[in-house]
Amino acid sequence: IVRLYRRENPEDEAGSGSLVKPSFPKGKYADVLGLCKVATLDEIETQGWSLNPGRYVGVAEGAVEDFEFSERLEELNEELETLNAQAHDLEQTIARNVGQILGE
């Protein structure tokens, strides 16, 4: 992205070309919501001289997801309970193994 801003050819040897091309189809730098933005000194001063990118870049619009929130939350909570139970079992197994190693 910086190379595009500097009007240089972008480097894509590491495979970044497939990520850069959709955001910059003309091969020229442009501010992209949620990805990059050239901030002015006035904007930076307004933000208390913070260089945190999130203050300037913003958030790209996400795809609208078609699901019932409460149902999805319940599914995730059930999965969390299962994972917590597995973690507890692993803690006990590790404690037993350490005890055996230490001769307790």
Backbone as ProteinMPNN parsed JSONL, in Angstrom:
{"seq_chain_A": "IVRLYRRENPEDEAGSGSLVKPSFPKGKYADVLGLCKVATLDEIETQGWSLNPGRYVGVAEGAVEDFEFSERLEELNEELETLNAQAHDLEQTIARNVGQILGE", "coords_chain_A": {"N_chain_A": [[0.836, -1.189, 0.0], [1.938, 1.222, 0.792], [3.826, 1.514, -1.205], [2.181, 1.934, -3.422], [1.104, 4.395, -2.686], [3.4, 5.924, -2.854], [3.673, 5.946, -5.516], [5.004, 3.81, -6.625], [5.811, 0.57, -8.003], [3.855, -2.043, -6.734], [4.949, -4.547, -4.398], [4.662, -7.941, -4.843], [5.672, -10.414, -4.413], [5.438, -12.1, -2.244], [2.899, -12.969, -2.398], [1.004, -11.008, -1.967], [-0.289, -9.687, -3.948], [-2.804, -10.687, -4.726], [-4.334, -9.761, -2.676], [-4.049, -7.023, -2.752], [-4.852, -6.113, -5.307], [-7.787, -6.264, -5.539], [-8.563, -4.135, -3.856], [-7.306, -1.96, -4.95], [-7.904, -1.538, -7.854], [-7.109, -0.005, -10.077], [-4.467, 0.196, -9.753], [-3.478, 2.339, -8.418], [-2.958, 4.409, -5.546], [-5.567, 4.862, -3.179], [-7.732, 6.08, -0.634], [-9.106, 3.6, 1.434], [-11.854, 2.499, 3.049], [-11.582, 1.084, 6.207], [-9.15, -0.046, 5.627], [-6.955, 1.65, 4.683], [-5.792, 5.069, 4.909], [-4.885, 8.364, 4.087], [-3.964, 10.591, 6.377], [-4.426, 13.982, 7.338], [-2.333, 16.584, 8.747], [-3.908, 18.229, 10.34], [-6.049, 16.512, 10.993], [-4.663, 14.616, 12.498], [-3.739, 16.184, 14.61], [-6.205, 16.882, 15.74], [-6.871, 14.442, 16.811], [-5.302, 14.328, 19.025], [-2.638, 13.94, 18.426], [-2.356, 11.256, 18.113], [-1.311, 8.27, 16.57], [-2.727, 6.029, 16.059], [-4.02, 3.757, 13.865], [-6.739, 3.037, 13.673], [-8.205, 5.276, 14.335], [-8.36, 6.782, 12.083], [-8.681, 5.232, 9.76], [-11.123, 3.868, 9.928], [-13.993, 1.658, 9.771], [-14.7, -0.98, 7.69], [-17.683, -1.747, 5.905], [-19.381, -4.602, 6.854], [-20.494, -7.798, 5.664], [-23.969, -8.38, 5.621], [-25.255, -10.441, 7.977], [-27.347, -13.216, 8.058], [-28.922, -14.362, 10.538], [-30.346, -15.586, 13.588], [-29.739, -13.848, 16.431], [-29.963, -14.6, 19.205], [-30.24, -17.38, 19.047], [-27.803, -18.087, 17.862], [-26.047, -17.18, 19.822], [-26.708, -18.905, 21.896], [-25.855, -21.358, 20.781], [-23.094, -20.869, 20.612], [-22.525, -20.55, 23.32], [-23.061, -23.116, 24.304], [-21.044, -24.51, 22.981], [-18.844, -23.297, 24.189], [-19.176, -24.172, 26.848], [-18.716, -26.917, 26.506], [-16.038, -26.871, 25.641], [-14.858, -25.747, 27.923], [-15.29, -27.813, 29.774], [-13.711, -29.809, 28.624], [-11.238, -28.568, 28.885], [-10.996, -28.526, 31.654], [-10.813, -31.278, 32.183], [-8.369, -31.779, 30.906], [-6.677, -30.239, 32.511], [-6.758, -31.701, 34.899], [-5.615, -34.118, 34.04], [-3.041, -33.258, 33.339], [-2.153, -32.373, 35.853], [-2.123, -34.824, 37.248], [-0.159, -36.195, 35.75], [2.11, -34.575, 36.167], [2.321, -34.9, 38.896], [2.981, -37.635, 39.006], [5.457, -37.61, 37.722], [6.94, -36.115, 39.515], [6.88, -37.803, 41.611], [4.864, -37.859, 43.488]], "CA_chain_A": [[0.0, 0.0, 0.0], [2.841, 2.373, 0.835], [4.423, 1.662, -2.537], [1.181, 2.566, -4.281], [1.045, 5.794, -2.279], [4.619, 6.565, -3.374], [3.603, 5.754, -6.97], [5.948, 2.763, -6.997], [5.165, -0.707, -8.289], [3.688, -2.815, -5.496], [5.661, -5.817, -4.271], [3.702, -9.023, -4.646], [6.403, -11.68, -4.429], [4.98, -12.947, -1.138], [1.497, -13.307, -2.598], [0.098, -9.936, -1.563], [-0.977, -9.155, -5.123], [-4.215, -11.081, -4.724], [-5.013, -8.96, -1.66], [-3.953, -5.607, -3.105], [-5.566, -5.804, -6.551], [-9.211, -5.943, -5.378], [-8.738, -2.841, -3.198], [-6.726, -0.919, -5.799], [-7.976, -2.12, -9.2], [-6.418, 0.818, -11.071], [-3.045, 0.185, -9.443], [-3.111, 3.622, -7.82], [-3.398, 4.535, -4.162], [-6.796, 5.565, -2.824], [-8.18, 5.728, 0.707], [-10.052, 2.485, 1.431], [-12.453, 2.389, 4.369], [-11.228, -0.135, 6.918], [-7.844, -0.555, 5.219], [-5.904, 2.664, 4.682], [-6.214, 6.452, 4.705], [-3.86, 9.379, 4.289], [-4.49, 11.579, 7.322], [-3.773, 15.291, 7.298], [-1.812, 17.014, 10.045], [-5.038, 18.735, 11.123], [-6.762, 15.354, 11.537], [-3.821, 14.012, 13.529], [-3.77, 17.092, 15.761], [-7.534, 16.733, 16.338], [-6.86, 13.171, 17.544], [-4.311, 14.399, 20.098], [-1.385, 13.457, 17.851], [-2.334, 9.789, 18.137], [-1.111, 7.651, 15.261], [-3.475, 4.779, 16.041], [-4.691, 3.719, 12.563], [-8.186, 2.922, 13.794], [-8.82, 6.601, 14.447], [-8.427, 7.41, 10.768], [-9.062, 4.29, 8.713], [-12.534, 3.529, 10.036], [-14.366, 0.249, 9.718], [-15.39, -1.326, 6.446], [-18.985, -2.37, 6.095], [-19.341, -6.053, 6.758], [-21.646, -8.423, 5.018], [-25.111, -8.555, 6.506], [-25.41, -11.854, 8.288], [-28.742, -13.58, 8.23], [-29.087, -15.37, 11.568], [-31.005, -15.136, 14.809], [-28.663, -13.62, 17.387], [-30.108, -15.38, 20.443], [-29.953, -18.781, 18.728], [-26.359, -18.213, 17.64], [-25.406, -17.015, 21.123], [-26.923, -20.152, 22.633], [-24.955, -22.351, 20.191], [-21.726, -20.55, 21.026], [-22.41, -20.808, 24.752], [-22.961, -24.57, 24.46], [-19.696, -24.882, 22.55], [-17.935, -22.835, 25.239], [-19.302, -25.084, 27.993], [-18.034, -28.16, 26.129], [-14.596, -26.603, 25.654], [-14.45, -25.566, 29.319], [-15.249, -29.144, 30.391], [-12.518, -30.47, 28.095], [-10.079, -27.911, 29.489], [-10.918, -28.996, 33.039], [-10.29, -32.648, 32.122], [-6.945, -31.693, 30.576], [-5.984, -29.741, 33.705], [-6.623, -32.824, 35.832], [-4.65, -35.059, 33.462], [-1.714, -32.65, 33.475], [-1.798, -32.393, 37.277], [-1.762, -36.216, 37.579], [1.117, -36.514, 35.099], [3.171, -33.853, 36.877], [2.455, -35.585, 40.183], [3.707, -38.891, 38.784], [6.844, -37.281, 37.396], [7.586, -35.639, 40.738], [6.835, -38.878, 42.593], [3.889, -37.551, 44.549]], "C_chain_A": [[0.875, 1.245, 0.0], [3.47, 2.598, -0.531], [3.44, 2.297, -3.513], [1.094, 4.054, -3.972], [2.241, 6.566, -2.837], [4.702, 6.493, -4.896], [4.684, 4.794, -7.466], [5.16, 1.507, -7.342], [5.037, -1.497, -6.993], [4.47, -4.122, -5.543], [4.615, -6.893, -4.045], [4.366, -10.393, -4.686], [5.914, -12.636, -3.352], [3.495, -13.259, -1.25], [0.517, -12.217, -2.226], [-0.691, -9.362, -2.735], [-2.458, -9.478, -5.135], [-5.014, -10.31, -3.678], [-5.062, -7.485, -2.049], [-4.835, -5.263, -4.304], [-7.049, -5.512, -6.36], [-9.455, -4.566, -4.743], [-8.244, -1.684, -4.054], [-6.724, -1.39, -7.252], [-7.244, -1.31, -10.266], [-4.913, 0.86, -10.826], [-2.545, 1.494, -8.875], [-3.672, 3.688, -6.409], [-4.714, 5.304, -4.078], [-7.139, 5.162, -1.398], [-9.231, 4.63, 0.596], [-10.553, 2.316, 2.861], [-12.114, 1.041, 4.995], [-9.853, -0.68, 6.583], [-6.75, 0.498, 5.322], [-6.498, 4.045, 4.426], [-5.012, 7.353, 4.919], [-4.488, 10.449, 5.17], [-3.714, 12.881, 7.189], [-3.235, 15.623, 8.684], [-2.932, 17.553, 10.928], [-5.828, 17.588, 11.755], [-5.973, 14.715, 12.675], [-3.811, 14.881, 14.783], [-5.108, 16.973, 16.49], [-7.614, 15.468, 17.189], [-5.796, 13.157, 18.639], [-2.972, 13.824, 19.688], [-1.242, 11.938, 17.927], [-2.17, 9.263, 16.717], [-1.768, 6.274, 15.19], [-4.289, 4.724, 14.747], [-6.215, 3.683, 12.651], [-8.901, 4.253, 13.9], [-9.049, 7.242, 13.086], [-9.024, 6.499, 9.7], [-10.555, 3.983, 8.739], [-12.753, 2.031, 9.934], [-15.14, 0.006, 8.429], [-16.728, -1.97, 6.773], [-18.851, -3.869, 5.91], [-20.571, -6.565, 6.041], [-22.762, -8.586, 6.045], [-25.312, -10.047, 6.721], [-26.866, -12.143, 8.612], [-28.842, -14.716, 9.245], [-29.774, -14.739, 12.774], [-29.946, -15.049, 15.9], [-28.784, -14.522, 18.611], [-29.828, -16.864, 20.205], [-28.453, -19.003, 18.57], [-25.603, -18.093, 18.959], [-25.548, -18.287, 21.951], [-26.0, -21.256, 22.112], [-23.517, -22.121, 20.652], [-21.517, -20.827, 22.508], [-22.294, -22.305, 25.025], [-21.569, -25.059, 24.067], [-18.67, -24.48, 23.608], [-17.987, -23.757, 26.454], [-18.588, -26.405, 27.718], [-16.52, -27.978, 26.189], [-14.08, -26.406, 27.077], [-14.349, -26.908, 30.037], [-14.011, -29.905, 29.919], [-11.256, -29.877, 28.718], [-9.897, -28.38, 30.932], [-10.355, -30.416, 33.087], [-8.787, -32.64, 31.828], [-6.132, -31.187, 31.764], [-5.745, -30.874, 34.693], [-5.599, -33.839, 35.331], [-3.233, -34.531, 33.622], [-1.261, -32.692, 34.931], [-1.388, -33.803, 37.707], [-0.39, -36.569, 37.008], [2.286, -35.825, 35.804], [3.406, -34.509, 38.232], [3.236, -36.879, 40.058], [5.182, -38.627, 38.5], [7.602, -36.867, 38.653], [7.537, -36.67, 41.859], [5.883, -38.607, 43.739], [2.834, -38.617, 44.648]], "O_chain_A": [[0.589, 2.211, -0.708], [3.628, 3.738, -0.965], [3.834, 3.115, -4.344], [1.017, 4.879, -4.882], [2.108, 7.721, -3.243], [5.688, 6.928, -5.492], [5.208, 4.941, -8.57], [3.98, 1.396, -7.011], [6.002, -1.61, -6.237], [4.629, -4.724, -6.605], [3.774, -6.77, -3.154], [3.717, -11.404, -4.956], [5.97, -13.853, -3.53], [2.894, -13.759, -0.299], [-0.687, -12.466, -2.171], [-1.659, -8.63, -2.531], [-3.278, -8.64, -5.511], [-6.237, -10.214, -3.781], [-6.014, -6.782, -1.71], [-5.495, -4.224, -4.307], [-7.546, -4.57, -6.978], [-10.445, -3.907, -5.06], [-8.709, -0.554, -3.902], [-5.658, -1.617, -7.824], [-6.8, -1.876, -11.266], [-4.171, 1.478, -11.589], [-1.341, 1.746, -8.846], [-4.715, 3.107, -6.11], [-4.937, 6.267, -4.811], [-6.87, 4.032, -0.99], [-10.138, 4.712, -0.233], [-9.776, 2.026, 3.77], [-12.331, -0.01, 4.39], [-9.419, -1.667, 7.178], [-5.73, 0.272, 5.973], [-7.557, 4.18, 3.813], [-4.214, 7.129, 5.829], [-5.427, 11.131, 4.76], [-2.505, 12.881, 6.958], [-3.636, 15.014, 9.676], [-2.907, 17.354, 12.143], [-6.231, 17.676, 12.914], [-6.544, 14.321, 13.692], [-3.868, 14.362, 15.898], [-5.144, 16.964, 17.721], [-8.345, 15.43, 18.179], [-5.428, 12.089, 19.129], [-2.249, 13.277, 20.521], [-0.138, 11.405, 17.818], [-2.809, 9.748, 15.783], [-1.4, 5.45, 14.352], [-5.168, 5.563, 14.547], [-6.9, 4.239, 11.794], [-10.087, 4.345, 13.585], [-9.862, 8.158, 12.964], [-9.783, 6.95, 8.841], [-11.182, 3.852, 7.687], [-11.81, 1.242, 10.003], [-16.108, 0.703, 8.125], [-16.877, -2.651, 7.788], [-18.276, -4.34, 4.929], [-21.551, -5.847, 5.845], [-22.504, -8.898, 7.207], [-25.511, -10.809, 5.775], [-27.52, -11.401, 9.345], [-28.848, -15.889, 8.871], [-29.776, -13.52, 12.945], [-29.327, -16.053, 16.255], [-27.802, -15.145, 19.013], [-29.248, -17.531, 21.061], [-27.902, -19.98, 19.078], [-24.634, -18.816, 19.191], [-24.607, -18.696, 22.631], [-25.426, -22.007, 22.9], [-22.816, -23.059, 21.031], [-20.448, -21.289, 22.909], [-21.516, -22.719, 25.884], [-20.989, -25.914, 24.736], [-17.737, -25.232, 23.891], [-16.948, -24.084, 27.026], [-17.928, -26.949, 28.603], [-15.807, -28.827, 26.723], [-12.979, -26.852, 27.401], [-13.426, -27.121, 30.822], [-13.342, -30.565, 30.714], [-10.316, -30.604, 29.04], [-8.771, -28.604, 31.377], [-9.516, -30.724, 33.934], [-8.027, -33.4, 32.427], [-5.018, -31.656, 31.996], [-4.658, -30.994, 35.258], [-4.805, -34.36, 36.114], [-2.327, -35.275, 33.998], [-0.106, -33.014, 35.21], [-0.418, -33.967, 38.448], [0.44, -37.167, 37.692], [3.335, -36.436, 36.01], [4.548, -34.656, 38.668], [4.065, -37.188, 40.914], [6.052, -39.348, 38.989], [8.766, -37.226, 38.832], [8.088, -36.442, 42.936], [6.096, -39.091, 44.851], [1.936, -38.522, 45.484]]}, "name": "protein", "num_of_chains": 1, "seq": "IVRLYRRENPEDEAGSGSLVKPSFPKGKYADVLGLCKVATLDEIETQGWSLNPGRYVGVAEGAVEDFEFSERLEELNEELETLNAQAHDLEQTIARNVGQILGE"}
